[in-house]
C-alpha cells in the first residue's frame, strides 16, 4: 500500500465505518460513503492527467462535495488551494497567475471570468449541478493513494500581504497532522462527539481544525452551509462541540432561546480567528453556564495556543502553547527575548509552522529568525502564570468577522480616485465583526465622493474588505518621521460603532 502521510495518519481509522460522519439538512454520509466519494474524485483527477505536486485551485460554496475534493486532492498527491468564495475575478486571476494550478474547480460564472483560458476547469454550480458531478459518477470508488511524505506540501492558503499582494502559505502534511493530533488530545475529542460546523471551509479554522479533528477522532459533523442564527440554535441541543468566530457568539447572545437548558449537551464551545471580547465571554457564561475556550492560530501556523480544557479559561487570553510548540515574546527592534508581562513580538517554532510562502523566497526569509522562529507580526505578552494575551498586531492587520484584511490593499484602490489625496485604512472595534474596516480619507472634492468610491471598488474587493464607513478629514496625523499615526486614528474612532 502507498504511504500518503496525511491521509494515512488522519483518515485511515474510520474509512470503512458505516457510522454516520456528516449530516446535512438533506443527506447523510457514513465514513464509508464519504470515503468512496473521495476515491471517485481522486480517480477523476488522475484521468484528467492531474499529477503529484500539481495544484488544484477550488472556489466553491460550502458543501460535502467540497470537503471530498480536499481529501481526494491529498490522496492524488496534489496540493489543495481553497479560496474565499467572495473573491473577485481580478483576485482569482492573481491566484491563478501565482500558483499555476493544473485545475480550477468553480461555478460557471467564476470560470467564465478568469483571464487564463488555457487552464483546465471543472464546473460545479452552487446547487451542486454541473458537469463535474456527472464526470465523477462513472469513476471507481476505490483508489490507491499516491505516496506523499510528511514534508511534502499538502495545501497552499493565500493570506494578504501588507504590500497588497497575497502570499501563498505552504502547509505540509506534517503541519496538518501534528496539529490535528495535538488538538484532538487537549480538547478531548472522541467518536462520541458531534460537532456543529457553521464555519467556512476555505481557511484553517473550518477545514484543517474542525474537519480534520473529526476525520481523526471519528466524530460526527452537523454540517451547516453557513451560520444562520435560528438553524444554529436549533442544532445546539443535538451537538456536543461548537467551533466559531466571535461574531457567531455575539449573534447567539441576541437570541432569547439561548440558555442553560438549550446548551446542556454541549461540552465545549471554541472561539478563534479573531479576538473575543471579555464582555462576550462573561455574558455567554452567564446565559449558558459555559466558558468559551479561546485559542490562537494563524494561516501560516495552524493552532499555536489554547486555553485549557480542564482548568481556568481566562477571558481576554488565548491560553498556553500547545505541546511541542515553542512560543516566545521578543523585542521587535533587536529580537531580544522579553520576560513576563512585557509586550513584544510573538514568535513561534514547531511542527505546526508552515514551510514558507509559495514562490516568495525573500518574504519567507524575512519571516523567520536565524534560529528558525516564525515572526507572526502579532504583539502579545505572557502573564506570570503562563497565559498568552494578544495585545495588537504589527503591520496594522485588520481581522473582520474572522477574516484578514490588510489596509494597504484597500488603500491602493482608494488612492486611484483622482479626488483622493491620502488614505489611511484602519480597523476599529465592532461588536458583531470584532473589527470593522474604516477608511479615513483626505480629499479635494467631497461631494458625492463616498458613493463614487464605493462604486469604484464594488467589483475589485471582496465584501469583507470593503470599508464599513468612510470618514473625510483635512489631514492625516503624522509623527516626526512623516509616518501616518494609525494608532492615533484608531484611538480617535474606537467608539465609532458603539
MARNU-790867 format. One line per field, with one value per residue (C-alpha): y, x, z; residue number from 1; residue in one letter. Coordinates in steps of 0.02 Angstrom, whole numbers. Last residue first. Layout:
<rs>
py Y|...
px X|...
pz Z|...
k NUM|...
r A|...
</rs>
This chain:
<rs>
py 2594|2586|2739|2711|2674|2821|2933|2789|2701|2863|2881|2702|2742|2878|2910|2912|3083|3048|3169|3078|3101|3136|3132|3296|3382|3236|3131|2972|2819|2680|2493|2495|2348|2202|2085|2116|2051|2194|2245|2230|2363|2463|2602|2604|2631|2773|2862|2846|2920|3056|3126|3298|3276|3373|3390|3233|3169|2999|2890|2719|2607|2417|2347|2241|2103|2083|2095|2206|2316|2385|2488|2429|2557|2616|2776|2874|3024|3145|3069|3170|3073|2905|2778|2809|2707|2554|2565|2598|2436|2328|2428|2401|2212|2123|1951|1859|1813|1929|2073|2047|2203|2193|2355|2299|2236|2174|2206|2144|1957|1881|1722|1634|1571|1607|1765|1830|1812|1958|1997|2082|1993|2005|1818|1806|1621|1553|1462|1515|1649|1722|1685|1798|1891|1729|1685|1859|1844|1669|1712|1575|1497|1567|1460|1288|1318|1308|1168|1059|1193|1370|1529|1714|1840|2016|2116|2168|2130|2050|1910|1922|1976|1887|2006|2016|2190|2307|2192|2149|1967|1861|1672|1524|1349|1217|1035|1031|1180|1349|1410|1513|1633|1772|1903|1792|1663|1483|1409|1224|1069|1108|1233|1395|1361|1405|1388|1324|1318|1406|1505|1532|1585|1517|1569|1487|1538|1412|1486|1467|1381|1413|1464|1643|1698|1609|1696|1865|1837|1787|1923|2052|1988|2023|1876|1916|1849|1681|1587|1526|1354|1299|1131|1001|1043|932|1060|1202|1228|1204|1333|1469|1537|1548|1738|1751|1904|1807|1693|1843|1889|1707|1691|1855|1790|1653|1479|1299|1203|1039|915|933|891|1026|1156|1114|1225|1373|1353|1348|1503|1601|1559|1523|1441|1279|1187|1016|925|829|660|619|480|557|583|638|744|830|859|945|1071|1119|1099|1148|1270|1354|1346|1426|1388|1283|1419|1389|1325|1153|1089|946|786|692|508|463|558|733|778|960|930|764|803|971|888|756|885|999|861|801|972|1032|855|853|1020|1192|1316|1492|1580|1767|1895|2057|2218|2268|2225|2047|1951|1767|1630|1451|1321|1140|970|1015|868|863|714|609|578|417|421|346|184|218|127|205|188|336|348|467|581|653|692|780|893|929|1037|1030|1051|1197|1313|1252|1135|1159|1082|1185|1155|1317|1385|1524|1623|1783|1708|1772|1622|1503|1607|1619|1435|1376|1327|1195|1259|1125|1121|1269|1400|1462|1645|1675|1577|1667|1835|1795|1749|1925|2003|1891|1947|1849|1814|1625|1630|1518|1334|1276|1088|1020|853|676|602|563|745|805|675|735|916|868|770|926|1020|882|894|1075|1254|1362|1330|1413|1274|1281|1112|1123|987|905|729|733|793|696|716|526|550|691|590|444|559|618|438|399|546|488|313|382|485|328|231|368|373|517|585|699|843|961|898|752|703|551|425|260|132|126|83|248|256|240|283|467|564|473|377|526|647|535|450|288|176|0
px -1042|-988|-872|-809|-628|-627|-498|-399|-389|-332|-194|-140|-135|-5|44|233|313|467|410|243|92|-94|-189|-257|-424|-536|-664|-731|-785|-880|-899|-748|-739|-626|-765|-858|-716|-633|-624|-806|-878|-716|-770|-950|-891|-779|-914|-1040|-913|-863|-1038|-966|-800|-690|-508|-492|-410|-483|-500|-567|-645|-642|-740|-664|-738|-873|-1028|-973|-862|-696|-600|-490|-393|-373|-274|-297|-219|-259|-420|-503|-413|-478|-337|-294|-446|-378|-205|-283|-383|-228|-127|-254|-230|-393|-390|-554|-628|-777|-657|-474|-372|-183|-94|84|106|-47|-115|-113|-136|-130|-34|-65|89|50|158|67|139|132|74|107|64|177|199|389|419|563|705|861|905|730|595|476|610|671|495|465|627|588|416|370|248|275|367|372|224|238|141|295|362|429|333|372|254|328|329|235|323|209|336|506|567|683|794|749|825|684|534|584|538|397|415|308|382|260|285|127|13|67|-46|-205|-277|-314|-451|-562|-460|-511|-462|-425|-477|-499|-358|-347|-262|-101|-21|-154|-116|50|46|-142|-137|-194|-239|-366|-519|-622|-794|-846|-1015|-1155|-1268|-1326|-1197|-1057|-1104|-1109|-936|-851|-941|-882|-703|-711|-656|-505|-512|-491|-544|-684|-720|-878|-858|-965|-1129|-1274|-1342|-1338|-1525|-1557|-1428|-1498|-1504|-1686|-1697|-1569|-1455|-1318|-1307|-1258|-1114|-1060|-1056|-961|-826|-780|-848|-820|-961|-950|-1078|-1219|-1405|-1461|-1363|-1445|-1599|-1497|-1379|-1526|-1604|-1441|-1389|-1204|-1170|-1194|-1221|-1142|-1187|-1023|-997|-837|-723|-574|-459|-588|-674|-510|-475|-643|-637|-452|-394|-557|-661|-519|-379|-469|-583|-708|-824|-884|-1056|-999|-1090|-975|-1050|-935|-950|-805|-692|-619|-530|-486|-305|-292|-381|-293|-121|-167|-237|-87|39|-60|-83|97|157|68|149|70|135|71|29|56|-70|-3|-68|103|46|14|-148|-156|-172|-180|-72|-105|-24|159|277|370|272|299|172|142|-12|-167|-233|-413|-579|-745|-717|-765|-928|-1011|-858|-896|-1079|-1029|-907|-1027|-1147|-1269|-1219|-1341|-1190|-1133|-988|-883|-712|-575|-410|-311|-293|-423|-315|-416|-543|-722|-807|-738|-810|-982|-984|-952|-780|-643|-480|-356|-169|-141|-7|3|44|-51|-202|-203|-187|-330|-436|-411|-459|-613|-672|-650|-814|-794|-637|-504|-458|-288|-256|-87|-84|-35|-198|-246|-223|-332|-464|-467|-497|-619|-719|-738|-803|-926|-991|-1034|-976|-980|-840|-678|-550|-374|-293|-102|4|126|76|-10|-176|-198|-387|-394|-297|-406|-562|-489|-465|-646|-710|-598|-665|-843|-796|-726|-884|-990|-877|-873|-1062|-1140|-1312|-1423|-1547|-1513|-1335|-1262|-1080|-995|-1134|-1055|-1038|-850|-731|-634|-633|-452|-372|-420|-288|-121|-148|-220|-90|60|11|110|61|0
pz 994|811|807|984|932|811|895|968|800|719|849|816|631|654|473|458|424|529|664|677|566|588|423|355|322|369|274|355|255|345|332|217|96|140|197|34|-77|-170|-353|-406|-291|-277|-396|-333|-154|-210|-310|-168|-45|-169|-191|-147|-57|-179|-129|-23|137|177|332|278|411|410|557|695|801|668|778|921|813|872|742|599|499|320|296|136|52|-90|-157|-296|-434|-368|-378|-196|-141|-231|-153|18|13|-20|105|245|255|290|371|401|570|551|521|567|524|505|553|513|692|776|948|1126|1105|1279|1322|1487|1580|1763|1767|1614|1440|1318|1142|976|815|662|672|662|631|736|648|743|616|632|503|406|310|232|175|104|5|-56|-123|-247|-123|51|178|260|376|565|654|680|798|817|853|877|958|951|1112|1267|1433|1564|1597|1511|1340|1219|1121|937|918|867|884|1065|1085|1154|1138|1086|1068|1008|1059|1164|1128|1197|1339|1344|1216|1341|1358|1464|1559|1538|1706|1709|1616|1432|1446|1346|1182|1092|921|801|614|588|425|419|600|767|943|1058|1158|1256|1290|1471|1476|1603|1460|1489|1618|1526|1364|1452|1525|1362|1265|1394|1377|1190|1083|975|796|708|866|979|1049|1141|1230|1319|1233|1289|1414|1286|1266|1452|1507|1394|1216|1161|1179|1040|1037|1128|976|871|987|986|798|777|895|769|793|845|926|1021|1090|964|953|1077|979|812|831|895|746|625|703|697|519|501|334|237|402|435|596|597|683|775|714|802|652|524|658|700|515|488|630|630|449|366|468|560|433|285|138|236|302|481|534|594|750|801|870|988|1033|917|1035|1057|1220|1177|1226|1132|970|967|968|841|721|740|703|551|472|485|444|277|238|231|102|138|-25|-8|-68|-142|-64|2|178|123|108|154|24|83|-4|40|62|29|57|223|292|138|0|-96|-207|-129|-206|-254|-241|-287|-474|-584|-683|-560|-560|-731|-694|-534|-628|-773|-670|-526|-344|-314|-306|-476|-510|-666|-689|-771|-859|-883|-1059|-1040|-920|-892|-774|-788|-868|-736|-594|-677|-722|-544|-482|-494|-569|-623|-661|-546|-587|-406|-444|-605|-544|-377|-467|-584|-433|-363|-530|-539|-366|-205|-113|-122|-16|-91|-71|-136|-120|-174|-264|-214|-278|-99|-49|-193|-148|33|-20|-158|-28|79|-73|-110|69|32|63|-93|-214|-269|-283|-354|-380|-385|-462|-340|-399|-568|-639|-802|-803|-781|-619|-554|-591|-493|-343|-362|-359|-210|-110|-143|-85|78|106|87|206|338|327|234|274|170|161|306|317|416|403|480|508|562|421|451|310|313|503|561|393|391|487|483|321|226|290|255|92|104|-41|0
k 498|497|496|495|494|493|492|491|490|489|488|487|486|485|484|483|482|481|480|479|478|477|476|475|474|473|472|471|470|469|468|467|466|465|464|463|462|461|460|459|458|457|456|455|454|453|452|451|450|449|448|447|446|445|444|443|442|441|440|439|438|437|436|435|434|433|432|431|430|429|428|427|426|425|424|423|422|421|420|419|418|417|416|415|414|413|412|411|410|409|408|407|406|405|404|403|402|401|400|399|398|397|396|395|394|393|392|391|390|389|388|387|386|385|384|383|382|381|380|379|378|377|376|375|374|373|372|371|370|369|368|367|366|365|364|363|362|361|360|359|358|357|356|355|354|353|352|351|350|349|348|347|346|345|344|343|342|341|340|339|338|337|336|335|334|333|332|331|330|329|328|327|326|325|324|323|322|321|320|319|318|317|316|315|314|313|312|311|310|309|308|307|306|305|304|303|302|301|300|299|298|297|296|295|294|293|292|291|290|289|288|287|286|285|284|283|282|281|280|279|278|277|276|275|274|273|272|271|270|269|268|267|266|265|264|263|262|261|260|259|258|257|256|255|254|253|252|251|250|249|248|247|246|245|244|243|242|241|240|239|238|237|236|235|234|233|232|231|230|229|228|227|226|225|224|223|222|221|220|219|218|217|216|215|214|213|212|211|210|209|208|207|206|205|204|203|202|201|200|199|198|197|196|195|194|193|192|191|190|189|188|187|186|185|184|183|182|181|180|179|178|177|176|175|174|173|172|171|170|169|168|167|166|165|164|163|162|161|160|159|158|157|156|155|154|153|152|151|150|149|148|147|146|145|144|143|142|141|140|139|138|137|136|135|134|133|132|131|130|129|128|127|126|125|124|123|122|121|120|119|118|117|116|115|114|113|112|111|110|109|108|107|106|105|104|103|102|101|100|99|98|97|96|95|94|93|92|91|90|89|88|87|86|85|84|83|82|81|80|79|78|77|76|75|74|73|72|71|70|69|68|67|66|65|64|63|62|61|60|59|58|57|56|55|54|53|52|51|50|49|48|47|46|45|44|43|42|41|40|39|38|37|36|35|34|33|32|31|30|29|28|27|26|25|24|23|22|21|20|19|18|17|16|15|14|13|12|11|10|9|8|7|6|5|4|3|2|1
r X|X|X|X|X|X|X|X|X|X|X|X|X|X|X|X|X|X|X|X|X|X|X|X|X|X|X|X|X|X|X|X|X|X|X|X|X|X|X|X|X|X|X|X|X|X|X|X|X|X|X|X|X|X|X|X|X|X|X|X|X|X|X|X|X|X|X|X|X|X|X|X|X|X|X|X|X|X|X|X|X|X|X|X|X|X|X|X|X|X|X|X|X|X|X|X|X|X|X|X|X|X|X|X|X|X|X|X|X|X|X|X|X|X|X|X|X|X|X|X|X|X|X|X|X|X|X|X|X|X|X|X|X|X|X|X|X|X|X|X|X|X|X|X|X|X|X|X|X|X|X|X|X|X|X|X|X|X|X|X|X|X|X|X|X|X|X|X|X|X|X|X|X|X|X|X|X|X|X|X|X|X|X|X|X|X|X|X|X|X|X|X|X|X|X|X|X|X|X|X|X|X|X|X|X|X|X|X|X|X|X|X|X|X|X|X|X|X|X|X|X|X|X|X|X|X|X|X|X|X|X|X|X|X|X|X|X|X|X|X|X|X|X|X|X|X|X|X|X|X|X|X|X|X|X|X|X|X|X|X|X|X|X|X|X|X|X|X|X|X|X|X|X|X|X|X|X|X|X|X|X|X|X|X|X|X|X|X|X|X|X|X|X|X|X|X|X|X|X|X|X|X|X|X|X|X|X|X|X|X|X|X|X|X|X|X|X|X|X|X|X|X|X|X|X|X|X|X|X|X|X|X|X|X|X|X|X|X|X|X|X|X|X|X|X|X|X|X|X|X|X|X|X|X|X|X|X|X|X|X|X|X|X|X|X|X|X|X|X|X|X|X|X|X|X|X|X|X|X|X|X|X|X|X|X|X|X|X|X|X|X|X|X|X|X|X|X|X|X|X|X|X|X|X|X|X|X|X|X|X|X|X|X|X|X|X|X|X|X|X|X|X|X|X|X|X|X|X|X|X|X|X|X|X|X|X|X|X|X|X|X|X|X|X|X|X|X|X|X|X|X|X|X|X|X|X|X|X|X|X|X|X|X|X|X|X|X|X|X|X|X|X|X|X|X|X|X|X|X|X|X|X|X|X|X|X|X|X|X|X|X|X|X|X|X|X|X|X
</rs>
